[in-house]
């Protein structure tokens, strides 16, 4: 998977990871991929809802240690 931009939001709680992702996606082209790394356990659910609301595709989610990794595709 070719990641175009990566955001490190470790240590930030909701809604900051979502707000930072929204801002980053606004500066990206359609089809580009954004990877967001978070330590907020609620971010998994938050990014699922964010993707539905915005029309961006949530193409992957995984947990690695204490990190929650989300990959969004810009609509």
C-alpha positions in Angstrom: 0.0 0.0 0.0 1.5 3.4 -1.1 0.9 5.9 1.8 0.9 9.5 0.6 0.8 11.2 4.0 1.2 10.0 7.5 -0.1 11.7 10.7 1.2 10.9 14.2 -1.6 11.7 16.7 -0.2 9.6 19.6 -1.1 11.1 22.9 -4.1 13.0 21.5 -7.6 12.1 22.5 -10.9 12.5 20.6 -11.7 14.6 18.7 -8.1 15.8 17.9 -7.1 12.8 15.7 -10.2 13.2 13.6 -9.8 16.9 13.3 -6.1 16.6 12.2 -7.1 13.9 9.7 -9.9 16.0 8.3 -7.4 18.9 7.8 -4.8 16.6 6.2 -7.4 15.1 3.8 -8.5 18.5 2.6 -4.9 19.1 1.3 -4.8 15.8 -0.5 -5.8 14.7 -4.0 -8.6 12.2 -4.7 -7.4 8.6 -4.3 -4.4 9.4 -2.1 -3.9 7.5 1.1 -3.6 9.0 4.6 -2.2 6.9 7.5 -3.1 8.0 11.0 -1.4 6.5 14.1 -3.2 7.1 17.3 -3.1 5.9 21.0 -6.7 6.7 21.6 -8.6 3.4 22.0 -11.8 5.1 20.8 -10.3 6.1 17.5 -11.2 2.8 15.9 -14.9 3.6 16.2 -14.4 7.3 15.6 -12.6 6.7 12.2 -15.3 4.3 11.1 -18.0 6.9 11.8 -15.8 9.7 10.2 -15.4 7.7 7.0 -19.2 7.1 6.7 -20.0 10.8 7.3 -17.4 12.2 4.9 -17.5 9.6 2.1 -13.8 8.9 2.4 -12.9 5.2 2.3 -11.5 3.5 5.4 -9.3 1.0 3.7 -7.6 -0.4 6.8 -7.4 -0.5 10.5 -5.0 -2.4 12.7 -3.6 -2.4 16.2 0.2 -2.7 16.8 1.1 -2.7 20.4 -0.5 0.4 21.9 -1.0 2.1 18.6 -4.2 2.1 16.5 -3.5 2.6 12.8 -6.1 3.8 10.4 -5.7 4.2 6.6 -8.1 6.5 4.8 -8.5 7.0 1.0 -9.4 10.5 0.0 -12.7 10.6 -1.9 
